[in-house]
Amino acid sequence: MKSIVLFSIVLSGLLLSSNGDSLECSHSKPSIPEDWIDMAPTCTEVMKKHIQAELNASMQYLAMAAHFSQDSVNRPGFAKMFFQSASEERDHAIKLISYLIMRGELTQDISQMIKKNTVVTKTEWASGVEALKQALVMEANVTAAIRRVIKQCEDSDDKHDSAKKFNDYHLVDYLTADFLEEQYRGQKEIASRISNLEKLMNMHGDLGEFLFDKKLLQ
């Protein structure tokens, strides 16, 4: 009796596998009103470009972290700091992607929005000071890019009526409160670190960078 049941199960499995190609699940696209999707197209485009900029910054920070992680460089404090910075930039991109999804602006594969080859302009640094200065310039560029997004989204053509202007108050407030605040605080922190590190190196030379690196590990 058991052998008959087992044979039946095996036979059923073979029949299902042979007909697998004909068992595709298909459904029609749901009909959802689009009145709630009100972001201006020009605003959406600059948002998508800024997401790529955040990912580029993340990859550049990863390159910095990898450099200072090398045994020939051996600055674990700097590596830790730049790994954290890379994660923060990636998180910014994720937040912006999530925001576009919330507003109904991402209904297709996002692979068309994210470039496969992100931009890494530099892979080696002569000192921690040099890397910190590049980081500060990067952050200033990101801040300027956020302000450009805000400016564009404050005064775009209305998606449903091109004769009208649309101020995306919610997005502008979100970027101003959550992103710009963090950017300005981060820039000040990097500038302070550059100042402290240069003072240490003026007094102690390479030992100053070593001591500063240990401080970053705390």
N, C-alpha and C positions, 0 to 999 in steps of 0.2 A: 504493500500500500504506500509506504514511504517513497519507494522508488518511482511510483507512478506520479505522485505529487511533485517530486523533484524534477522529473522529466517534463512535466507540464510547465513548471516555472522556467526551466531553461529554454523550452520551446517558445514561450511567450516573450522572453527576453530577446531571442534571436529575431522573432517577427517584428518586435518594436524597433530593434536596431536597423533592420533592413528597410523599414519604412520611415526612418528618422528624418530624411530630407523632406518628406511630405507632411511632417507634423509641425511645421513652422507656425509660430504664433503671430498673428497679424491683427492690427486694430487701426481704426481710422483716427486721424488727428482730432482731438477734442475741440469743439467750437467754444472758445472763451472770448468774451468781449475784451477789447484792448483799450477801452477808455481809461483804465487805471494806469496804463503804461504811458507816462507823460514826460519822461526825460527828453530834453531837446537832443536831436541827433548830434549836433556839434559838441554838446556837453558830454555825451556818451563816448564820442571818439577821443576826446582829450583824456577822459578817464581811462580808457583802454591803453592809450599811449603811456600814461603815468604808471599803470600797473607794470608795464614792461620796464620802465625806468627803475621801479623799486626792485624788480628781479635782477636787473643789471647791477644795482648797488649791492644786492645780496651776494652775487657771484664775485664781485670785486673784493668784498670783505672776506669771503671764503678763501680767495687767493692770498690775502694778507695773513689770515690765520694759518694757512698751510705753510707760508714762508717762515713765520716765526715758530712753527712747530718742528721745523727741520732740526736734526741733531747738530748740524753745523752752525745753526743760529741759536737755538735753544733759549728762547724767550717765552716760556709757558704762560706768563702773565699777559703778554701782548696777544698771544694766540687765543687765550680764553676770552679776552675782551673783544677781539675781532670775530670769533665764532658767535658770541652773543649778538654782536651788531648784525651779522649775516642773518641770524634767526629773526631779529627785529624787522629787518627790511622785508624778509619773506612773509612775515606775519602781516605787514602792511599790505602787501599784494593780495594776500588771502582775504583781508578785511574788505578791500575794494572790490574784489571779485564777488564776495558775499553780498556786498551792497548792491551791485548791479543785478545780481540774481533777485534780491528782495524787490527791486524796482521793476522786475520783469524784462530787463534788457539783455539777459543772457539765456537764450533758448536754444542756441546751437552749440556745436563742439567748440570749446574755448581754445583748441589747438590753433585756430586761425588767428587768435588774439595774441598768443604767447609765442615768441620766436624761439626756435630750437637753439640758435647760436646767440647766446647772450654776450654782451660786450665786456671783456676784461682787458683793460688798457695797460696794466702793469703787473708783474709777478715777482719782482725783487725790490727790496728796499735796503738802503745802506745803513739805516738806523731806525729806531723807534720814532724819533722826532719826525723823520721824513714821512713815515707811514701815517702818523697822527695828522700831519699837515694835509696830506692827501685826503684823509678821512674828513677833515673839516671842510675842505673844498667840495667834496662829494655831498656832504650834508647840506651845505649852502645851496648847491645846485638842485637838490631834491626839494628844499624849502621853496626855492624860486619856482620850481615846476608846480608845486601844490598851489602856490598863489596864482599861477596862470590858469590852472583848472578852476579855481574859485572865480576868477575874473570872467572866464568864459561862461561858466554856469550861472553867473549872476545876470547875464544879459545875452540870452540866446533867443533865436526865433522859436515861437511856440510850435510844438510838434503837430498840433491839430489845427492851428491857424497861423500861417506864416506872416500874416499882417500884424500879429501881436508879438510882444516880447515876453519871455518867460524867465522869472527869477526863481531858481530852484533853491528856496530858502532852506529846506531840510538838508540837502547835500552840502550847501555852503556852510551851514552851522556845524554839521558833522565834521567836515574837513578842518574848519577853524578851531573847534574845541578839542577834537581828538588828535588830529595830526599836527597842526601848527604848534600847539602847546608843547608836544613832545619834541618836535624839531628844534624849537628855540632852546629848550632845556638841554637837549643833547649837544647842540652847538656850543653852548656855554661850558658844558662839562669837558668837551674835547679841547677847547681853547685853554681852559684851566690846566689840563693835563700837559699840554704843550709847554705852558709857562713853567710849571713845576719841574718837568723833565729837563728843560734847557737850563734852569738854575742849578739842578743837581749835577748835570754834566759839566757846567762851567766850573763847579767847585771840585768835582771828583772824577771827571773824564768818563771813561767807559764804565767805571764802577758805579757811577751815578745811574746809568741806564739799568745796570744789574739790580741795584737797590729799588729802583722804580718798578721794575718788572716783578720783584718779590711783593711789592705793595699791591700790585694789581691782582695777585693771587689771593689776597685776603678777602 
